């Protein structure tokens, strides 16, 4: 909402970060319902762990994103996690990558690692968007937001636009805002202050 102030609830949010993989139905400012979430690792955490297995730097998400652009997921396919309802799970995918790396052993060269990065990224992104697709059909909202650090992922941004299509208005934060927690907190505080001015005590000097 910092860059798109006309965005208003109700909306469906896919919140993806190092700690969250949540589908959130936002009825109005300050009123949320979590309708789906991960049972184990969050998407960002899974990306960081996968990057570590592939010998990439930290933070792993951006490094894996860059490497995946040079790979072909079809050469090293990995399973796509799928649970009933709107729940996610990424621990099994992480284990599948670990076993594939062990099978390759010393044969895991630069291209094999790039292919594995692309396959891992594809599995995470398609899993996230499969549930978003279902949620969008069932909630019938006219606006969708993809937010959190993982919203900076190149494939997620592109595929989210394709999956949402013309069914709803999609908003994804600018890259520089995807990982700016201070900006998110400030924006939430601004809306809270407008809706409930009594919660801000001027004696604290916050004005």
C-alpha positions in Angstrom: 0.0 0.0 0.0 3.0 2.3 0.2 3.3 2.4 -3.6 -0.3 1.6 -4.3 -2.4 3.6 -1.9 -5.6 2.8 -3.7 -5.3 -0.8 -2.7 -8.0 -1.7 -0.3 -9.4 -4.9 1.4 -11.0 -7.3 1.1 -8.0 -9.0 -0.5 -6.1 -12.3 -0.5 -2.5 -12.2 0.6 0.3 -14.7 0.0 2.9 -13.9 2.7 6.1 -15.6 1.9 9.4 -15.0 3.9 12.0 -16.8 6.0 9.4 -17.4 8.7 6.1 -17.4 6.8 4.3 -19.2 4.1 0.7 -18.1 4.8 -2.4 -17.5 2.8 -4.3 -14.7 4.5 -7.8 -13.4 3.9 -7.8 -9.7 4.8 -11.4 -8.6 5.3 -10.4 -5.1 6.4 -7.5 -3.2 7.9 -6.5 -5.0 11.1 -8.9 -8.0 10.5 -7.2 -11.1 9.1 -7.9 -14.8 8.8 -5.1 -17.2 8.0 -6.7 -19.8 5.7 -3.5 -21.7 4.9 0.0 -22.1 6.1 3.1 -24.3 6.1 3.3 -27.3 8.4 7.1 -27.1 8.6 9.7 -24.9 6.8 8.7 -21.6 5.4 9.5 -21.0 1.7 12.3 -18.5 2.5 13.8 -20.9 5.0 13.7 -23.7 2.4 15.4 -21.5 -0.1 18.2 -20.7 2.4 18.7 -24.3 3.3 18.7 -25.4 -0.4 21.3 -22.7 -1.1 23.5 -24.0 1.6 23.4 -27.5 0.2 24.4 -26.1 -3.2 27.3 -24.2 -1.7 25.8 -20.8 -2.2 26.2 -17.7 0.0 23.8 -16.2 2.5 21.1 -15.0 2.2 20.4 -18.0 0.1 17.2 -16.9 -1.6 18.7 -14.3 -3.8 21.8 -16.5 -4.6 19.5 -19.4 -5.5 17.4 -17.2 -7.7 20.4 -16.0 -9.6 21.7 -19.5 -10.1 18.3 -20.9 -11.1 18.2 -18.5 -14.1 21.1 -20.4 -15.7 19.5 -23.8 -15.0 16.9 -26.1 -16.6 14.5 -27.7 -14.1 13.7 -30.5 -16.5 17.2 -31.9 -16.3 17.1 -32.5 -12.5 13.3 -32.7 -11.7 12.3 -32.6 -8.0 8.9 -33.5 -6.5 6.3 -30.8 -6.0 5.0 -30.8 -2.4 1.2 -31.1 -2.2 -1.0 -31.4 0.8 -4.7 -31.4 1.2 -6.5 -28.1 1.5 -4.4 -25.0 1.7 -1.5 -26.2 3.7 2.2 -26.2 2.6 5.1 -28.5 3.4 8.7 -28.0 2.1 10.7 -30.3 4.4 10.3 -33.3 2.0 11.5 -31.2 -0.9 14.5 -30.2 1.0 15.3 -33.9 1.8 14.8 -34.8 -1.9 17.4 -32.2 -2.9 19.8 -33.5 -0.2 19.5 -37.1 -1.6 20.0 -35.9 -5.2 23.1 -34.0 -4.2 24.4 -37.2 -2.4 23.6 -39.3 -5.6 25.5 -36.9 -7.8 28.5 -36.7 -5.4 31.6 -35.3 -7.1 29.6 -35.3 -10.3 27.7 -32.2 -9.3 29.3 -29.6 -11.4 28.3 -26.0 -12.0 25.5 -26.9 -14.5 24.1 -29.7 -12.4 23.8 -27.3 -9.4 22.2 -24.7 -11.6 19.7 -27.2 -12.8 18.9 -28.3 -9.2 18.5 -24.7 -8.2 16.0 -24.2 -11.0 14.1 -27.4 -10.1 14.0 -26.5 -6.4 12.8 -23.0 -7.1 10.2 -24.3 -9.5 8.8 -26.8 -7.0 8.5 -24.2 -4.2 7.0 -21.5 -6.5 4.5 -23.9 -8.1 3.5 -25.3 -4.7 2.8 -21.8 -3.4 0.8 -20.7 -6.4 -1.2 -24.0 -6.7 -2.8 -23.1 -3.3 -3.1 -19.4 -4.1 -5.0 -20.5 -7.3 -7.4 -22.6 -5.2 -7.9 -19.9 -2.6 -8.6 -17.3 -5.2 -11.4 -19.4 -6.6 -12.9 -20.0 -3.2 -12.6 -16.5 -1.7 -13.8 -14.6 -4.7 -11.8 -11.4 -3.8 -10.9 -8.9 -6.5 -7.4 -8.1 -5.2 -4.4 -10.3 -4.4 -1.1 -9.3 -2.7 2.1 -11.3 -2.7 4.4 -10.0 0.0 7.4 -10.8 2.1 11.0 -11.4 1.3 10.4 -14.3 -1.1 8.2 -11.9 -3.1 11.4 -10.7 -4.6 11.9 -14.0 -6.3 12.0 -13.6 -10.1 10.0 -16.8 -10.9 7.4 -16.2 -8.2 6.7 -12.6 -9.5 6.3 -13.8 -13.1 4.3 -16.9 -12.4 2.0 -15.1 -9.9 1.0 -12.7 -12.6 0.2 -15.6 -14.9 -1.8 -17.6 -12.3 -3.9 -14.6 -11.1 -4.4 -13.4 -14.6 -7.5 -11.2 -15.0 -9.4 -12.8 -12.1 -8.1 -10.2 -9.7 -5.8 -7.2 -9.4 -2.3 -8.4 -8.4 0.0 -6.3 -6.3 3.6 -7.3 -5.6 5.8 -4.8 -3.7 8.7 -3.1 -5.4 11.9 -5.2 -4.9 13.4 -2.7 -2.4 10.3 -3.0 -0.2 10.0 -6.8 -0.2 12.6 -7.2 2.6 12.1 -3.8 4.3 10.4 -4.8 7.6 10.6 -1.2 8.9 8.6 0.1 6.0 6.0 -2.7 6.5 5.6 -1.9 10.2 5.4 1.8 9.6 2.7 1.3 7.0 0.7 -0.9 9.3 1.1 1.6 12.1 -0.1 4.4 9.9 -3.3 2.5 9.1 -3.8 1.6 12.8 -3.4 5.2 13.8 -5.9 6.4 11.3 -8.4 3.7 12.3 -7.9 3.9 16.0 -6.2 7.2 16.9 -6.8 6.6 20.6 -4.1 3.8 20.6 -1.4 6.3 19.9 -0.5 8.3 23.1 0.8 11.8 22.1 2.6 11.9 25.4 5.0 9.3 24.1 6.3 11.8 21.6 5.4 9.6 18.6 3.7 12.5 16.8 
